[in-house]
Amino acid sequence: MARGIGLSRPAFLAASVELENYAELRELFFADTAALIEKIGGAPGSSANFLRLYMRLGAESYDGYKKRGISDEIYFDTFCDYTVWSGVCRRETGVWGLNQPVWLSLPIKLEVFKIGRLQYAQCALDRDIIIDGKPLKKGLRVYAVHIRADEPFDPDVCDASFAAAKKFFGEDVFVCTCDSWLLSPVLRGLLSAGSNIIRFQNRFTVVSVNATDRSAERYILKNTSLFECLSGRTIGSAFGAVCY
């Protein structure tokens, strides 16, 4: 698995340290993931231990992907998040580990998949909304879209991802939501209409805006043109939806 997701050798060595209570942690993970995260998170070396546990559980989940007829490409692409987030943890803390245990538990439970450029997590709509004149009721099955930061973001690859995901999930009407700084209306005053971010925004009908969200500060790299445009301002975020 480590080779398939491109995990660096230092991260692989950190992940290879044996957990003495692995069987106990594995049982707790599947019985009560929140309790497992609280248990590990409250102990020293939590990020490294999450990496060790999740890498092993991720490798064991391969059979589950195969039983559902999911390709190796989707399996490895989905778990590449461990490579991305272990690198973030290293940059932020100096330790090879995982600091997003809730999000990164989802691939193990087959609750999120990376299909082409984008990631999709099935969930229930948390409010009544209207998209393109169509009323969508609270509780409707929708797919929350997440955008990994390590790949090109042009419209063609996004089009291909949405089309492939609609087929993968077998939906006649494929409703996707996105709750992200990438949908913030503030960006329209900072970026050109032809930018990939604005073209991504144009897919969605914005339902609500969180003007005080500062999550963008974590994801926008310093010394980039977008970072320079910020000038210390808060971008915020927005929640939107689109039907395919």
LINJO-V877958 format. One record per helix or strand. SS is the DSSP state (@ for helix, = for strand). FROM is the first residue (numbers start at 1). TO is the last residue. If there is no record, write none. Layout:
# LINJO-V877958
ss=(SS & SS)
from=(FROM & FROM)
to=(TO & TO)
This chain:
# LINJO-V877958
ss=(@ & @ & @ & @ & @ & @ & @ & = & = & = & = & = & @ & = & @ & @ & @ & = & @ & @ & =)
from=(9 & 22 & 33 & 46 & 62 & 72 & 101 & 113 & 118 & 129 & 134 & 141 & 155 & 175 & 181 & 185 & 196 & 205 & 216 & 225 & 237)
to=(15 & 31 & 41 & 60 & 67 & 93 & 105 & 115 & 124 & 131 & 136 & 146 & 169 & 180 & 183 & 189 & 201 & 210 & 219 & 230 & 243)
